[in-house]
Amino acid sequence: MTSVSVPSISASRRVEIQGDSVSSQTLLSGQGHLLIQHADSCYQLRRTAAGKLILTREPGFGGRK
């Protein structure tokens, strides 16, 4: 079992990862979204009202245009 710190705009929190898997509910918490920094870009992973996951690139966070 591995624990990692997940950066958040409002506060830091810890997420437990078992093996190489983590549940989306654990990642998204009660907020329903998570910002992911990858290379020079920032992405938002969010849960839709239908319960699906969408990953979108956030504009204005650097990276290639």
C-alpha positions as CSV (number, residue, x, y, z in Angstrom):
1,M,0.0,0.0,0.0
2,T,1.3,3.5,-1.0
3,S,0.2,6.9,0.2
4,V,0.7,10.0,-2.0
5,S,-0.1,13.6,-1.3
6,V,-2.5,15.1,-3.8
7,P,-2.1,18.9,-4.3
8,S,-5.3,20.9,-4.0
9,I,-6.0,24.5,-4.4
10,S,-7.8,24.6,-1.0
11,A,-5.9,22.1,1.0
12,S,-3.6,19.1,1.0
13,R,-4.9,15.6,1.5
14,R,-3.6,12.0,1.4
15,V,-4.9,9.2,-0.9
16,E,-4.2,5.6,-0.3
17,I,-3.3,3.6,-3.4
18,Q,-3.3,-0.2,-3.2
19,G,-1.1,-1.8,-5.8
20,D,-1.6,0.3,-8.9
21,S,-5.3,1.1,-8.5
22,V,-7.3,3.8,-6.8
23,S,-11.0,4.4,-6.9
24,S,-12.4,7.5,-8.6
25,Q,-14.5,8.2,-5.5
26,T,-11.3,8.4,-3.4
27,L,-9.6,10.7,-5.9
28,L,-12.5,13.0,-6.5
29,S,-13.6,13.1,-2.9
30,G,-16.7,15.2,-2.2
31,Q,-15.6,17.8,-4.7
32,G,-16.3,15.8,-7.8
33,H,-13.2,17.0,-9.5
34,L,-9.4,16.9,-9.4
35,L,-6.6,18.9,-11.0
36,I,-3.8,16.8,-12.5
37,Q,-0.5,18.4,-13.5
38,H,1.3,16.6,-16.4
39,A,4.4,18.0,-18.1
40,D,3.7,21.7,-18.6
41,S,-0.1,21.3,-18.7
42,C,-2.9,21.1,-16.2
43,Y,-5.9,18.8,-16.6
44,Q,-9.2,18.5,-14.8
45,L,-10.7,15.0,-14.0
46,R,-14.4,15.4,-13.1
47,R,-17.4,13.3,-12.5
48,T,-20.5,14.2,-14.6
49,A,-24.1,14.3,-13.3
50,A,-24.5,10.9,-15.1
51,G,-21.6,9.4,-13.1
52,K,-19.1,9.3,-16.0
53,L,-15.6,10.7,-15.9
54,I,-14.3,13.4,-18.2
55,L,-10.6,14.5,-18.5
56,T,-10.1,18.0,-20.0
57,R,-7.1,20.2,-20.5
58,E,-7.4,23.4,-18.5
59,P,-6.6,26.6,-20.6
60,G,-4.3,29.2,-19.1
61,F,-2.1,26.8,-17.1
62,G,1.0,26.9,-19.4
63,G,2.0,24.2,-21.8
64,R,1.7,24.1,-25.6
65,K,-1.1,26.1,-27.2
